[in-house]
Amino acid sequence: MTALEARKLAEEEIKAGKTPAYTDLREWLEIVDSLGELKKIDGVDWNLEMGTLAELVARESKGPDPAVLFDNVKDYPRGYRALFAQNASFRRMALNLGLPLDLSGLDLVRAFRDKLAAHKPIPHKVVKSGPILENVLSGKDINLLKFPVPFVHELDGGRYIGTGCLVITKDPEEGWVNFGTYRGMVHDETSMGLYISPGKHGRIQIQKYFDQGKRCPVIISVGQDPVLFMVSGNEVDYGVSEFDYAGGLKGAPVEVIEGKATGLPFPAHAEIVIEGFMEPGDIQKEGPFGEWTGYYASSIRPEPVVRVQNIYHRNDPILCCARPGRPPSDYSLAKCFVKAALIWDQVEKAGIPDVKGVWCHEAGGGRLLNIISIKQRYPGHARQALVAASQVHAGAYLGRYVIVVDEDIDPTNTFDILWAVATRSDPVESIDIIRRCWSGPLDPRIQPGKKGFNSRALIDACRPFEWIKDFPPVAESSPELREEVRAKWKKIIEG
């Protein structure tokens, strides 16, 4: 299907109230453009200007933050493009997941939760051909800087080709394929460094190769279906391939091609794919890089080097980028949404009843400040929800504060959350601390060189269960009275 055909079909489906389907990033972009959520910018400089423009769009746009597609980048031919903020709106995340486009906030989280309840991984499908094979570069033709790789933040240690990416590895003992979003810095035309936080599946797999004295095969996809990036940046159960998980979300197998050098799978409809090996002891300095916490938190550190064997790319390739940084960023909203749904799902699977909502606050980058709403059913229910939300897989890494509120509090409403903390909690009775929790070098509160532990504050902002019926009632009109008065005085209220 041509881009024009994809756009016309998408427009017809949207008018009919349907969520359009798409097969690759280019069809996705046509749909996003038809929704009015794509900003095209020509003539930008890859050196700081691209990253700063992405920051300004994320902070100053009126309405939903658009996806930003840069073309005619300084020093690069027209058609070699870079895409930022692909998942920075509720409508685009709904599009990725095939959910209704009019959903947002907690309603979209609930819809995603319903999808997760019925979700089953669909094994990926190996194919022999795909658009990604339009260009295959090896030997002297390898050049990572053939693409408009941005120098994103002013204090970065170099140009980062791996930000909106999938880093694909395979467990040498158990045989399952993992991919995750781990940052990648260009060292030179034929090599790049990877930083992967301790405890992440990719790092565990790489270390297994190194412990055996073997080189580790790796593939980095830096342009692909946005739903793959959405899956890549979040926690999927150990032993489950993200390709298969994404297939379950899409309702069809993800088509993959096996790399010439490594045999690892990569998306057949990807835009740019890098293939290579990491050798034990082959390390170079990587960093710093402005991260999702809002800080250059991991400093400069020795990290494994990928020696590139092959580069695959489509004609007129699109480099997918993310600009993490001080929230809100072009990366933060998607993380909040997906993380909230995953924590909600995992907390319920841990046996916590009557969860009414979960939200991961954007100010915490989708990890550091998480809120869970429950309808209290028994003594200790609130504390149980707090502990579970802080330690399930999706909530355990680099958390900081978890707040539990009653079901009358919207966990996405910052004012209401603070009101509940201010009026329903007592500092002595309502706050618990868990120590020595899972964190890592990206945590700005951990002193450089120290071990990756942090603590969690669990704040119970619910009415005390033992006298919940005697707790003072909220001083506001009943919903029924509000609707009656609103109907009578609608013109005055809206006018």
Backbone torsions as a table, in degrees:
resi	resn	phi	psi	omega
1	MET	NA	131.2	177.8
2	THR	-73.4	164.2	179.2
3	ALA	-59.9	-40.3	-179.3
4	LEU	-65.8	-41.4	178.1
5	GLU	-63.8	-42.1	178.8
6	ALA	-61.7	-40.3	-178.8
7	ARG	-66.7	-44.8	-179.3
8	LYS	-63.1	-42.4	178.7
9	LEU	-63.5	-41.1	179.4
10	ALA	-63.1	-43.4	-179.8
11	GLU	-62.3	-38.8	178.1
12	GLU	-65.6	-41.9	-179.2
13	GLU	-67.5	-39.3	179.1
14	ILE	-64.1	-43.4	177.8
15	LYS	-60.9	-32.5	-180.0
16	ALA	-83.2	3.2	179.0
17	GLY	80.1	17.4	-180.0
18	LYS	-101.8	157.6	173.5
19	THR	-92.8	118.9	-176.3
20	PRO	-64.7	149.2	172.5
21	ALA	-96.3	158.7	178.6
22	TYR	-147.6	159.8	-178.3
23	THR	-109.4	-24.2	-178.6
24	ASP	-151.7	179.7	-176.6
25	LEU	-61.1	-34.7	-176.0
26	ARG	-70.6	-41.6	174.9
27	GLU	-64.9	-38.9	177.7
28	TRP	-59.1	-42.9	179.8
29	LEU	-63.9	-38.0	177.4
30	GLU	-62.2	-41.4	178.8
31	ILE	-65.3	-45.8	-179.5
32	VAL	-61.4	-39.3	177.8
33	ASP	-63.6	-41.3	180.0
34	SER	-67.4	-24.0	175.6
35	LEU	-80.5	-6.9	-177.7
36	GLY	79.0	23.3	-176.3
37	GLU	-117.5	27.0	176.3
38	LEU	-125.2	123.5	176.5
39	LYS	-107.0	121.7	179.3
40	LYS	-103.3	129.5	-176.2
41	ILE	-128.7	128.7	179.7
42	ASP	-107.9	146.5	167.7
43	GLY	85.1	15.8	-177.8
44	VAL	-77.0	155.4	175.3
45	ASP	-91.5	131.7	178.0
46	TRP	-65.2	-23.4	-175.4
47	ASN	-85.8	96.5	175.5
48	LEU	73.2	-36.9	-175.4
49	GLU	-64.3	-41.9	-179.3
50	MET	-61.0	-48.8	179.7
51	GLY	-64.5	-39.3	-179.3
52	THR	-69.0	-38.6	176.1
53	LEU	-63.0	-41.2	177.2
54	ALA	-61.0	-39.0	177.7
55	GLU	-64.6	-45.9	-178.0
56	LEU	-64.7	-40.5	178.8
57	VAL	-63.0	-42.3	-179.4
58	ALA	-64.0	-33.8	-175.1
59	ARG	-92.7	-25.8	-168.1
60	GLU	-119.9	1.0	178.7
61	SER	-67.3	142.8	173.1
62	LYS	-94.0	123.5	-174.5
63	GLY	89.1	-166.0	-178.5
64	PRO	-59.3	138.3	177.2
65	ASP	-65.1	125.1	-179.5
66	PRO	-76.8	156.3	163.6
67	ALA	-69.6	144.4	-175.0
68	VAL	-119.6	120.0	-178.6
69	LEU	-112.3	113.7	180.0
70	PHE	-94.3	133.2	176.1
71	ASP	-134.8	168.4	-178.6
72	ASN	52.4	45.3	-178.6
73	VAL	-68.8	142.5	-179.9
74	LYS	-52.6	132.7	179.1
75	ASP	77.1	4.2	-176.9
76	TYR	-129.5	150.9	-179.5
77	PRO	-70.8	151.6	174.1
78	ARG	-57.5	139.7	-178.9
79	GLY	102.2	-21.3	173.5
80	TYR	-88.0	99.0	-166.8
81	ARG	-109.8	164.0	176.0
82	ALA	-132.9	132.8	-177.5
83	LEU	-114.4	127.6	175.2
84	PHE	-115.9	160.1	169.7
85	ALA	60.5	35.3	-176.3
86	GLN	-61.4	-31.4	-175.9
87	ASN	-114.0	30.1	-171.8
88	ALA	-94.3	26.1	173.0
89	SER	-146.4	154.9	179.0
90	PHE	-63.8	-39.1	-178.5
91	ARG	-64.3	-38.8	-179.5
92	ARG	-70.6	-34.4	176.8
93	MET	-69.7	-36.9	175.0
94	ALA	-63.4	-41.2	177.1
95	LEU	-58.6	-46.4	179.5
96	ASN	-54.9	-38.6	-170.9
97	LEU	-98.8	1.5	-178.9
98	GLY	69.1	28.0	-179.8
99	LEU	-100.4	162.2	-179.7
100	PRO	-55.8	134.9	-173.6
101	LEU	-74.0	-13.2	-178.6
102	ASP	-90.3	1.1	-180.0
103	LEU	-83.6	147.7	176.5
104	SER	-152.5	169.0	175.2
105	GLY	53.7	-136.6	-175.5
106	LEU	-67.1	-27.9	176.7
107	ASP	-63.7	-39.3	178.0
108	LEU	-70.4	-38.3	176.2
109	VAL	-59.8	-44.1	179.1
110	ARG	-61.3	-42.4	-179.7
111	ALA	-64.5	-39.6	177.1
112	PHE	-66.1	-39.0	175.8
113	ARG	-59.0	-43.3	178.3
114	ASP	-61.7	-39.0	178.1
115	LYS	-65.8	-39.8	178.5
116	LEU	-65.1	-33.2	-178.3
117	ALA	-61.8	-32.3	-179.5
118	ALA	-101.5	3.8	-172.1
119	HIS	-71.9	134.9	170.8
120	LYS	-135.9	131.5	178.6
121	PRO	-58.2	143.0	175.4
122	ILE	-115.6	118.8	-177.0
123	PRO	-54.4	140.0	178.8
124	HIS	-68.5	159.4	-175.3
125	LYS	-114.8	122.5	178.5
126	VAL	-81.7	127.1	177.2
127	VAL	-123.8	164.5	-176.0
128	LYS	-94.0	-17.8	-176.3
129	SER	-143.5	161.6	178.9
130	GLY	178.8	166.6	-177.8
131	PRO	-57.4	-27.7	-177.7
132	ILE	-62.4	-20.6	-178.0
133	LEU	-87.7	9.3	178.6
134	GLU	-60.1	-31.3	177.3
135	ASN	-139.0	127.5	177.1
136	VAL	-126.4	117.0	-175.7
137	LEU	-108.4	130.6	178.2
138	SER	-138.6	167.4	175.4
139	GLY	55.2	-128.2	-175.1
140	LYS	-69.7	-11.3	179.8
141	ASP	-85.4	-8.7	-178.5
142	ILE	-68.0	128.7	178.3
143	ASN	-157.7	102.5	179.7
144	LEU	-62.9	-27.9	-178.4
145	LEU	-89.4	13.8	170.0
146	LYS	-66.5	-20.9	-177.6
147	PHE	-104.2	155.9	-175.3
148	PRO	-76.0	67.3	-177.0
149	VAL	-69.6	123.8	-175.2
150	PRO	-81.5	148.0	160.1
151	PHE	-92.2	104.8	-161.2
152	VAL	-80.8	-57.4	-176.3
153	HIS	-113.0	156.0	-173.6
154	GLU	-62.0	-31.5	-176.5
155	LEU	-102.4	11.0	178.8
156	ASP	-62.6	154.3	-179.7
157	GLY	-82.0	-6.5	-179.9
158	GLY	174.7	-166.8	178.5
159	ARG	-88.3	130.0	-174.9
160	TYR	-105.9	112.1	177.3
161	ILE	-87.1	-21.8	-179.0
162	GLY	-108.0	96.9	174.3
163	THR	-133.8	-54.6	174.2
164	GLY	-98.0	62.4	-164.3
165	CYS	-127.8	171.1	169.5
166	LEU	-120.0	122.9	173.2
167	VAL	-101.7	113.8	-169.9
168	ILE	-104.3	124.6	177.8
169	THR	-136.1	169.9	-179.8
170	LYS	-134.1	134.8	-179.3
171	ASP	-67.8	123.4	-175.8
172	PRO	-72.1	-15.9	-178.9
173	GLU	-104.1	-37.9	-173.3
174	GLU	-104.3	-16.6	170.2
175	GLY	84.6	-1.2	-178.4
176	TRP	-89.2	150.5	-176.1
177	VAL	-96.7	134.1	177.6
178	ASN	-120.3	148.0	162.1
179	PHE	-138.9	148.0	179.9
180	GLY	-146.9	162.5	176.7
181	THR	-89.7	102.7	178.2
182	TYR	-124.6	140.9	-170.3
183	ARG	-75.4	148.0	-177.7
184	GLY	-135.0	122.2	-178.3
185	MET	-104.7	132.6	177.5
186	VAL	-72.7	124.1	172.8
187	HIS	-87.8	-48.5	176.9
188	ASP	-156.0	-168.5	-173.7
189	GLU	-63.3	-24.3	-173.3
190	THR	-119.8	6.9	-179.5
191	SER	-147.7	153.6	179.4
192	MET	-147.5	156.3	177.6
193	GLY	-104.4	148.2	176.8
194	LEU	-117.7	136.3	168.9
195	TYR	-113.4	124.1	178.0
196	ILE	-128.3	126.5	-177.0
197	SER	-64.7	146.9	177.1
198	PRO	-56.9	137.4	178.0
199	GLY	93.5	-14.9	178.4
200	LYS	-72.7	148.5	-174.2
201	HIS	-59.1	-40.1	179.6
202	GLY	-61.1	-40.8	-179.9
203	ARG	-68.0	-38.8	177.6
204	ILE	-60.7	-44.5	-179.1
205	GLN	-64.9	-44.8	179.4
206	ILE	-60.1	-42.8	-178.5
207	GLN	-64.4	-31.9	177.1
208	LYS	-60.9	-43.0	176.6
209	TYR	-61.3	-48.0	-176.2
210	PHE	-64.0	-38.1	179.2
211	ASP	-63.6	-26.9	178.1
212	GLN	-90.7	2.7	-178.9
213	GLY	72.5	22.6	-177.1
214	LYS	-108.6	153.1	172.7
215	ARG	-75.4	151.0	-176.6
216	CYS	-107.6	120.9	173.9
217	PRO	-73.0	143.9	-178.7
218	VAL	-150.6	145.9	173.3
219	ILE	-128.3	137.3	177.7
220	ILE	-120.4	114.4	174.0
221	SER	-92.8	124.6	-176.5
222	VAL	-119.6	26.8	174.4
223	GLY	-171.2	115.2	-171.3
224	GLN	-166.6	174.7	174.6
225	ASP	-48.8	126.8	-178.5
226	PRO	-59.2	-24.3	177.9
227	VAL	-69.4	-29.4	175.4
228	LEU	-66.7	-40.2	177.0
229	PHE	-66.4	-38.8	177.6
230	MET	-59.6	-44.0	178.7
231	VAL	-69.1	-39.2	-174.0
232	SER	-62.2	-33.9	-175.0
233	GLY	-87.8	8.6	-175.8
234	ASN	-133.3	169.4	-171.3
235	GLU	-83.2	119.7	172.0
236	VAL	-111.5	147.4	-174.9
237	ASP	-55.9	145.3	176.8
238	TYR	-56.7	134.2	178.1
239	GLY	90.0	-7.1	178.6
240	VAL	-102.1	124.5	178.2
241	SER	-71.3	132.4	176.4
242	GLU	-62.2	-28.5	174.9
243	PHE	-60.8	-44.0	-179.0
244	ASP	-71.5	-37.4	177.5
245	TYR	-62.2	-45.5	179.2
246	ALA	-64.7	-36.7	176.5
247	GLY	-60.0	-38.8	176.7
248	GLY	-63.9	-36.3	177.4
249	LEU	-69.7	-37.4	-177.6
250	LYS	-82.9	-18.9	-179.1
251	GLY	81.9	15.6	-179.9
252	ALA	-159.1	154.4	-179.9
253	PRO	-62.9	141.6	171.1
254	VAL	-78.6	124.4	179.7
255	GLU	-79.0	131.6	-178.2
256	VAL	-131.0	155.6	174.0
257	ILE	-117.5	143.6	-179.8
258	GLU	-91.4	132.1	-176.5
259	GLY	-63.2	145.2	-178.6
260	LYS	-62.9	-38.8	-174.5
261	ALA	-91.5	-38.2	-171.0
262	THR	-106.2	-22.8	-173.7
263	GLY	76.9	-0.2	-179.8
264	LEU	-74.4	148.8	179.0
265	PRO	-81.3	146.7	171.4
266	PHE	-143.9	157.4	-173.1
267	PRO	-61.3	129.4	-179.3
268	ALA	-66.8	-23.3	-179.1
269	HIS	-105.6	19.7	178.2
270	ALA	-69.2	168.2	179.3
271	GLU	-97.6	-45.7	-177.9
272	ILE	-142.5	130.5	-179.8
273	VAL	-135.1	136.5	-179.0
274	ILE	-116.7	131.8	-177.1
275	GLU	-124.1	135.8	179.5
276	GLY	-171.2	-164.3	-178.3
277	PHE	-135.1	151.7	171.6
278	MET	-115.7	129.7	-179.2
279	GLU	-100.2	143.1	175.1
280	PRO	-57.1	131.2	177.7
281	GLY	83.9	-7.6	177.9
282	ASP	-87.6	95.1	-175.5
283	ILE	-131.2	153.3	173.2
284	GLN	-143.4	163.8	179.8
285	LYS	-67.9	135.2	178.1
286	GLU	-127.8	144.3	178.5
287	GLY	94.8	179.0	-2.3
288	PRO	-74.9	172.6	177.8
289	PHE	-149.5	136.0	178.0
290	GLY	-68.6	121.4	-170.0
291	GLU	-109.5	176.4	-174.4
292	TRP	-65.5	-18.2	175.4
293	THR	-71.1	-17.1	-176.5
294	GLY	97.7	13.0	-177.1
295	TYR	-137.9	159.9	167.3
296	TYR	-85.7	77.8	-162.7
297	ALA	-89.6	-22.8	-172.4
298	SER	-98.4	0.9	174.7
299	SER	57.4	-150.4	178.2
300	ILE	-108.3	133.5	-175.2
301	ARG	-150.1	152.7	175.9
302	PRO	-74.6	127.7	-179.2
303	GLU	-136.7	158.1	-178.9
304	PRO	-59.4	149.2	-179.9
305	VAL	-107.0	134.4	173.0
306	VAL	-93.5	118.7	174.2
307	ARG	-92.5	113.9	-169.8
308	VAL	-77.0	130.9	178.0
309	GLN	-102.2	-38.0	-178.7
310	ASN	-146.7	149.3	169.2
311	ILE	-125.6	131.2	176.9
312	TYR	-113.8	139.0	175.2
313	HIS	-157.7	153.5	175.8
314	ARG	-77.5	162.5	169.5
315	ASN	-62.5	141.8	-177.4
316	ASP	48.8	62.8	-171.1
317	PRO	-71.7	153.9	178.0
318	ILE	-113.6	115.6	175.8
319	LEU	-83.4	121.0	178.6
320	CYS	-88.6	129.1	-176.0
321	CYS	-129.0	157.0	168.9
322	ALA	-132.5	142.4	177.8
323	ARG	-112.0	85.1	173.2
324	PRO	-69.2	158.3	-179.6
325	GLY	167.4	-164.4	179.3
326	ARG	-56.8	123.8	-178.4
327	PRO	-64.9	151.8	-4.2
328	PRO	-76.2	142.6	177.3
329	SER	-124.6	179.1	-179.4
330	ASP	-75.5	4.0	-173.3
331	TYR	-118.5	-17.6	-164.9
332	SER	-79.0	-39.4	-175.3
333	LEU	-63.1	-44.8	-179.4
334	ALA	-61.0	-38.5	-179.7
335	LYS	-65.6	-41.0	179.2
336	CYS	-60.8	-46.7	-176.6
337	PHE	-63.5	-52.9	-176.7
338	VAL	-67.2	-42.1	-179.6
339	LYS	-61.9	-39.7	179.2
340	ALA	-61.0	-45.3	-179.7
341	ALA	-64.5	-41.5	-178.4
342	LEU	-67.5	-43.3	178.4
343	ILE	-62.5	-45.3	178.3
344	TRP	-55.3	-48.6	-179.5
345	ASP	-60.9	-46.3	-175.7
346	GLN	-72.6	-33.7	176.3
347	VAL	-64.6	-43.7	178.2
348	GLU	-64.8	-39.4	177.8
349	LYS	-66.3	-23.2	175.7
350	ALA	-79.0	-2.6	174.3
351	GLY	100.0	11.4	-179.9
352	ILE	-85.0	118.2	-177.5
353	PRO	-86.6	164.7	170.4
354	ASP	54.7	42.5	171.0
355	VAL	-78.4	125.9	-176.3
356	LYS	-102.4	-13.8	178.3
357	GLY	175.0	152.9	174.2
358	VAL	-136.9	138.7	174.2
359	TRP	-142.0	136.1	176.5
360	CYS	-104.7	111.5	-168.9
361	HIS	-65.8	138.1	-178.2
362	GLU	-64.1	-29.7	177.7
363	ALA	-63.1	-24.8	176.9
364	GLY	-95.5	12.7	178.3
365	GLY	65.4	19.5	-179.8
366	GLY	81.6	8.0	-179.2
367	ARG	-137.4	-38.5	-166.6
368	LEU	-83.9	-18.5	-176.7
369	LEU	-141.9	100.6	-174.1
370	ASN	-119.6	141.2	-175.7
371	ILE	-123.4	135.3	177.4
372	ILE	-127.5	132.1	180.0
373	SER	-108.1	133.9	-179.3
374	ILE	-136.7	160.3	166.1
375	LYS	-100.8	111.0	-174.1
376	GLN	-64.1	132.8	-177.5
377	ARG	-119.6	-19.8	-174.7
378	TYR	-162.5	160.6	178.0
379	PRO	-58.7	133.0	179.0
380	GLY	89.1	-4.5	-179.1
381	HIS	-59.3	-44.1	-177.8
382	ALA	-64.4	-43.4	179.3
383	ARG	-66.5	-38.3	178.4
384	GLN	-60.7	-43.9	178.5
385	ALA	-63.2	-40.4	179.5
386	LEU	-61.7	-50.3	-177.2
387	VAL	-63.6	-43.5	-179.5
388	ALA	-62.8	-47.0	-178.4
389	ALA	-62.4	-28.8	-178.6
390	SER	-81.8	-17.6	-171.3
391	GLN	-125.8	-7.6	171.8
392	VAL	-62.4	162.8	-172.1
393	HIS	-54.1	-44.5	-176.5
394	ALA	-71.3	-19.8	-176.9
395	GLY	-109.5	-4.8	-170.4
396	ALA	-80.5	-37.1	-172.8
397	TYR	-75.7	122.0	171.8
398	LEU	53.8	43.5	172.1
399	GLY	-83.8	177.2	178.5
400	ARG	-149.2	-58.6	-178.8
401	TYR	-124.4	135.3	170.3
402	VAL	-125.6	131.0	-179.6
403	ILE	-120.0	131.4	174.0
404	VAL	-107.5	135.1	-178.7
405	VAL	-129.7	162.2	176.2
406	ASP	-71.5	167.7	-174.5
407	GLU	-67.8	-15.3	178.2
408	ASP	-81.9	-3.7	-179.7
409	ILE	-102.8	126.0	176.7
410	ASP	-77.1	116.0	-176.6
411	PRO	-67.3	-11.1	176.3
412	THR	-90.3	-6.4	-175.0
413	ASN	-99.3	103.8	-174.8
414	THR	-59.3	-41.7	-178.5
415	PHE	-61.8	-46.6	-178.4
416	ASP	-65.3	-36.4	178.0
417	ILE	-62.9	-46.9	-179.7
418	LEU	-66.2	-34.4	176.0
419	TRP	-62.7	-42.5	178.5
420	ALA	-64.8	-42.7	178.2
421	VAL	-62.2	-42.1	-175.9
422	ALA	-70.7	-29.1	-171.2
423	THR	-113.6	-19.4	-175.5
424	ARG	-112.4	-8.7	179.7
425	SER	-108.0	155.2	173.5
426	ASP	-123.3	127.4	-174.1
427	PRO	-53.6	-38.4	-178.1
428	VAL	-73.8	-43.4	-172.6
429	GLU	-91.6	-19.6	-165.9
430	SER	-108.6	-1.9	-176.7
431	ILE	-120.2	125.3	173.6
432	ASP	-118.1	155.3	179.4
433	ILE	-122.8	131.1	170.4
434	ILE	-108.7	129.6	-174.9
435	ARG	-105.7	161.7	175.4
436	ARG	57.7	51.6	178.5
437	CYS	-95.6	170.1	-175.1
438	TRP	-72.2	119.1	175.2
439	SER	-141.6	-152.9	-178.9
440	GLY	177.4	-177.8	-174.6
441	PRO	-60.7	-19.4	178.4
442	LEU	-74.0	-12.8	179.1
443	ASP	-73.2	113.9	-176.8
444	PRO	-67.6	-15.2	-177.2
445	ARG	-88.1	-6.0	176.7
446	ILE	-93.0	125.7	-179.0
447	GLN	-62.8	134.6	-179.8
448	PRO	-51.7	134.2	180.0
449	GLY	90.7	-11.3	179.7
450	LYS	-87.0	163.7	-179.8
451	LYS	-68.7	157.7	-172.6
452	GLY	-85.6	52.3	173.6
453	PHE	-104.4	149.1	166.6
454	ASN	-142.7	-177.1	-179.8
455	SER	-117.5	165.3	178.4
456	ARG	-124.7	131.4	171.2
457	ALA	-96.5	123.8	179.1
458	LEU	-107.5	114.6	-173.4
459	ILE	-110.8	116.4	178.6
460	ASP	-90.0	101.2	179.6
461	ALA	-105.8	29.9	174.6
462	CYS	-93.2	160.2	170.6
463	ARG	-61.9	139.3	179.1
464	PRO	-57.2	125.8	-172.1
465	PHE	-61.8	-37.5	-172.8
466	GLU	-69.1	-17.7	174.5
467	TRP	-136.9	36.8	-176.8
468	ILE	-60.9	-34.7	-179.1
469	LYS	-72.8	-21.1	-179.9
470	ASP	-97.7	-2.8	-179.5
471	PHE	-65.3	140.3	-176.9
472	PRO	-55.1	134.2	178.4
473	PRO	-67.1	153.8	179.7
474	VAL	-71.6	135.0	-177.9
475	ALA	-88.5	80.6	174.0
476	GLU	-154.1	159.7	-178.9
477	SER	-63.9	149.4	176.3
478	SER	-68.8	154.1	178.6
479	PRO	-55.7	-38.6	-178.7
480	GLU	-64.4	-44.3	179.6
481	LEU	-66.4	-39.6	178.6
482	ARG	-60.4	-44.1	-179.3
483	GLU	-66.5	-37.6	178.5
484	GLU	-62.8	-46.7	-178.9
485	VAL	-71.7	-38.1	178.8
486	ARG	-60.9	-44.1	179.8
487	ALA	-62.0	-39.4	-178.2
488	LYS	-71.2	-37.3	-172.4
489	TRP	-115.7	31.3	-175.4
490	LYS	-55.8	-43.5	-177.7
491	LYS	-65.0	-38.3	179.0
492	ILE	-66.9	-45.5	-176.6
493	ILE	-64.2	-43.2	-175.4
494	GLU	-87.5	-8.4	-170.7
495	GLY	-96.8	NA	NA
